[in-house]
Amino acid sequence: MYTNELARRMVAAPHRAGGQAQFVPAPMPPDRRDGLGDVLAWASARLDSPPRARLTSADLAGRAGLSTRSLIRRFHETRGTTPMRWLHEQRMALARELLETTDLPVEEVGRRCGMGGAANLRHHFTRTAGVTPTAYRRTFRGA
């Protein structure tokens, strides 16, 4: 596992099939006293919400005690993204972690990261990472 972590830090995969994207983890920025730390932690603990019960910007805004519009504005100012894009990135980070550290089937990884199932996870993971979840696991799974 150490070599994979070192490779990620150097922005070089240990082995890449042709055309694969580099994989660089995007850690959550520290709470810069912007008042979003608690709501981000709350949302992170609920990434596995099923698609029918998805977290919304309104849910996050209510938790933060802000209007939806104010929350979106604060996200842009402090995180450089929207609340929904941030949630998607967190779900993809969780999927990468589960693929690297567990032997869970892709269907279960999809459920645990809030994608609902394997088909939806494959679609979003391939768009985000440039490879399928199975190919990612094969490349980055520790020996």
N, C-alpha and C positions, 0 to 999 in steps of 0.2 A: 504494500500500500504506500510505503514511503516514496518509492520511485514515481508512482502516479502523481502524488501530491507535488513532488519536486518538478515533474514535467509540466503540471498545470501552472506552477509559479513561474516557470520559464516560458510559458505560453507555447509549449511544444508537446504535442501528444506523444506518448511512447511509441505508438504505431498508428499511422493513418492510412486508411484505404483512399484511393484517389478521390479528390474533390471534397473530402470531409472538412468541416469547419473546425477551427481551434475551439477548445472548451476552456473557458476561464470563469471560475466561480465569481459571482457578484455578491459579496457580503452585504448585509443590511447596513446602510450608513448609520453611524452612531446618532443617538438622539441629540440633536443640536439645540435642545431647549426650545424646539418648535411646537411642543405640545402634542406631537403625534406619536411619541414613543409608546404610550399606553394603548392607543388604538391599533398601532401596528402589531404590538405583541398580542393583543386580543384577536386580531384578524389572523395572525400567523398560527394561532392555536386552533383555528377553525378552517384551515385550508381544505380539509377533507369534506367540507359541506357538499352534499350531493347537488348535481346541476339544478334540480327543482327548488332547492333551498339555498341557492347561491347567495353569497354576500354581495351586497350592492353598495354603490356610493352613498345611498341614503342610510344604509345600516351603519357604515363607517362614520358618516357625518353625525348621526344620532349618538353614537358611542363617544365621539369627540366633543359633542356639545356644540356643533357648528351646523350652519346650513350646508346643504350639498354643494352649493356654489362656492361657499367659503372654503370648504374642505378641498375641493378641486383646485382652487386658487392656491391654497397653502401647499398642496402636493406639488404643484408646478414650481412654486418658489423654492421649496426646500428639497424636493426629490427629483425635480426635472422630469416628471412623468405624471400620468393620471393615476388615480386610485385603482382603477381596473387593470391598467397595464402593470402596476406594481403587484397586484394580487396574482396576475398571470405569471409574472417573473418568479414570484415566491413559489407558486405551484410547480413550475418547471424546475426550480432549484431543488425542491423536495423530491420530485421524480428522479432527478439525477442522483441525489443522495441514496434513495431507495434502490435504484438500479445498481449503484456501486457497492452498496453495503449489505444487500439482502439477496436471497434467492426467490423472492416473491414473484409469482407470475405477473406478466405485464398487465393483465386484467386487474389484479389486486393493487398494483402500483397506481394504475389509473384511478381506482376507487379512492385510495388513500390520499392522493394529491388533489382530489376534487374534480377530476376530469370525467368521472362517471364510469368509464370502462376503457378497455384496450383500444378500441377504434378511435375514440376521441383523443386519447393520449397519443397514439401513433400520429394522428394528424397534426396536433399542436407541437409535439416533440420534434417531428421531422421538419416542420416549418421553422421552429426556433433553433434547433441544434444542427440541422442539415443532415441528420442520420436518423434511422429508426431507433426506438428504445433498445431493441435487441442488439443492434450493431454497437450502440453506445456501451451497453453492458459488456459486450465482448471486448471492447477496447479498454475500458477503464476498470473492470472488475479486478480486484486484487487477487493475486494467486494464493 
